[in-house]
Amino acid sequence: MQRNNKRLTGTAAQLVHISECGGWDAFLEKIADQVLCSFAQTYNDAARRPHLRVIGGTEKKFGGN
């Protein structure tokens, strides 16, 4: 919202948001940090899961075969 209580949309809203974040460089750094944290969390969650596989024995097939 601007001082006169009108809602900004489109490019004007983006420019105001970027200015409030401290400029283009600070905005991109913030976005990059968010992406990196999300990736690290997803990777760590996948790495914690056990990787199980059948060793020897008979394999059971599902689906009517």
C-alpha positions as CSV (number, residue, x, y, z in Angstrom):
1,M,0.0,0.0,0.0
2,Q,1.1,3.5,-0.7
3,R,0.6,6.6,1.5
4,N,-2.8,7.3,-0.1
5,N,-4.1,3.8,0.6
6,K,-4.1,2.7,-3.0
7,R,-3.0,-0.8,-3.9
8,L,0.0,-1.0,-6.3
9,T,0.0,-3.7,-9.0
10,G,2.3,-5.0,-11.6
11,T,5.7,-3.5,-12.2
12,A,5.1,-0.6,-9.7
13,A,4.4,-3.2,-6.9
14,Q,7.6,-5.1,-7.8
15,L,9.7,-1.9,-7.8
16,V,8.4,-0.8,-4.4
17,H,9.1,-4.3,-3.0
18,I,12.6,-4.4,-4.4
19,S,13.3,-0.9,-3.0
20,E,12.0,-2.0,0.5
21,C,14.3,-5.0,0.4
22,G,17.3,-2.6,0.0
23,G,17.7,-2.6,-3.8
24,W,18.2,-5.1,-6.6
25,D,21.3,-6.7,-5.2
26,A,19.9,-7.3,-1.7
27,F,16.7,-8.6,-3.2
28,L,18.5,-11.1,-5.4
29,E,20.7,-12.2,-2.5
30,K,17.5,-12.8,-0.4
31,I,15.9,-14.9,-3.2
32,A,19.1,-16.9,-3.7
33,D,19.3,-17.6,0.0
34,Q,15.7,-18.8,0.0
35,V,16.3,-21.1,-3.0
36,L,19.5,-22.5,-1.5
37,C,17.8,-23.2,1.9
38,S,14.9,-25.0,0.1
39,F,17.3,-27.1,-2.0
40,A,19.4,-28.0,1.0
41,Q,16.3,-29.1,3.0
42,T,15.0,-31.2,0.2
43,Y,18.4,-32.8,-0.4
44,N,18.9,-33.6,3.3
45,D,15.4,-35.0,3.6
46,A,16.1,-37.3,0.6
47,A,19.5,-38.3,1.9
48,R,18.1,-39.3,5.3
49,R,15.7,-41.9,3.8
50,P,17.1,-45.4,3.8
51,H,17.7,-46.9,0.4
52,L,16.3,-50.4,0.7
53,R,16.5,-53.0,-2.0
54,V,15.8,-56.7,-2.2
55,I,18.9,-58.9,-2.0
56,G,18.5,-62.5,-3.3
57,G,15.3,-64.4,-2.7
58,T,12.2,-64.3,-4.9
59,E,10.7,-61.1,-6.1
60,K,7.0,-60.6,-5.7
61,K,5.3,-58.9,-8.6
62,F,2.2,-56.9,-8.1
63,G,-0.5,-56.1,-10.6
64,G,-1.8,-59.5,-11.6
65,N,1.3,-60.9,-13.3
